[in-house]
Amino acid sequence: MRGEFIEVGGDRLYYYAAGSRGRGDPMVLIHGFPTTSHVWGSLVSLLPAGHRIVVPDLLGFGRSDHGVAADFGVVAHSARIIGALDVLGIRKACLVGHQLGAVIAATIAVSAPERVAALALLHPLGGDVTVTGTFAVLRAFLPLVRVAPPALFRRAIRSELASWFADPQRARPSIDLYVAGLTRAPRWQALLRQLGALDPRQMTAFTRSLAGVRCPVAIVAAHHDPAVPRVALDRIRDALPNATLDMIPQARHFSPEESPEQVASIIERLLAR
């Protein structure tokens, strides 16, 4: 497994590569908000052999640039992922997205269907749902939050993310990584800009656009996911009636971390369709 930076549209994106080249389409794993490529760490080694695997950090997250002047909207993120595929010489791939990453992956499937062989949507946002809990409060009071010290919100964010895990022991090291650097101005401002870019109206329009998806689609969800309420899943299901749906009973929001074997099995079945 190796990691490196690539330049896309004037910004540096970090990604790591795994797997092995074979006859299968490459797989691109796209994390959500407010996480990083770490969310895929337990899953990558379990994915089917013969596939090149690319795992990027979205702009503003992880090791990628802060994107000080960049657009953090879903369409812009999608364009950057397509740009990364171009740089890496990937013509067509299976896209696997988690939460916001699922929205980005599906947006690519709608706007550039020739680039997508299959689509796995893990805990996808849908309808007008963007963020919940603490992040919804931060978004509602964004003008005030922007001028407040970041350290003021660190404990609340940690508590919110902890509620998204079923296993507290597994949660701690992941949360440490996800909140690392948030007290530093550039990373904190990137997070707030991403919050501001999550427009419920655009999410509603995105969900309607899913009717144009033609590739095989698998949806993965959980009954007790505090970050993606059932209404969001229902909107996605209504838009993609031919997609498979797997509910992972013991998971909450982070099934790639807490139930990687089951997620890998679902992706393997998707690739065989």
C-alpha positions, 0 to 999 in steps of 0.5 A: 500500500502506498500513498502520494499526492496528485494535483487536481485543479490547482489543489493537492489531493492525497490518496493511497493505493492498494490491491493489484491490477487485474481484469476487474475494474478499479475501485475508488473509495470515497469517504464522507463528512467529517471523516477521512480515508481512514474510514476504509482502513479495515475494509481495503484488505477484504475487497476482492482480488484483481482490482486496483483500489484508490482511496482519496482524501477529499479536499479539505480533509485528511492529508489533502490541501485545505482548499482555502479558495475552493468550492466544497459543493458536491458537484465540485467534489465530484469533478475533483474525483473525476480529475483524480481518475484522469490523472491516475489513468482510470477510465472506468471504476466501481465507486464506493461512497460513504455518507457524503461520499455516497452522494459524490459517487452517485453524482458522478454516476449521473453526470459521467455514467461512462466512468462508473461500472458499479455503485455502492452507496454506504449510509447515503444522504438523501432527500433534504437531509445533510447533517444531524445532531451537533453538526446541524446545530453548528450549521444553523449558527454558522456565522457565530461558529465561524468567529468562536474558538474551535476548541469550544466545539471539540468535545461536542464533536467528539461526543457526536461522532462517538454516537455514530459507532456501536463499539466505543473501543473502536470509536476512540482511535478513529475519532482521534484521527477525525478531529485531529487538527480541528483546533488549527484554523485552516482545517477548522475553516475547511470543515465549516466551509463544507458544512456551509456547502451542504445545501438541503435544496441541492440534496433534494435535487440530487436525490431526484437525479438518481433516476438517471443512474443505469449501472448496478447499485448496492445500498448499505444501511443500518436500522439505528444510524443517527447520522442518516435518518430513515427518511433519507434512506427511504428517499434514496430507495424511492429514487433507485428501486432496482438497487439492492439494499442490505441492512447491517443489524449490528452497525450504526453509521460506520459499517466500513469500520465495524462490519468490514467483512459484511460490507466486503461481501456486499461489494463482491456481490455487486461486482459480480452483477 
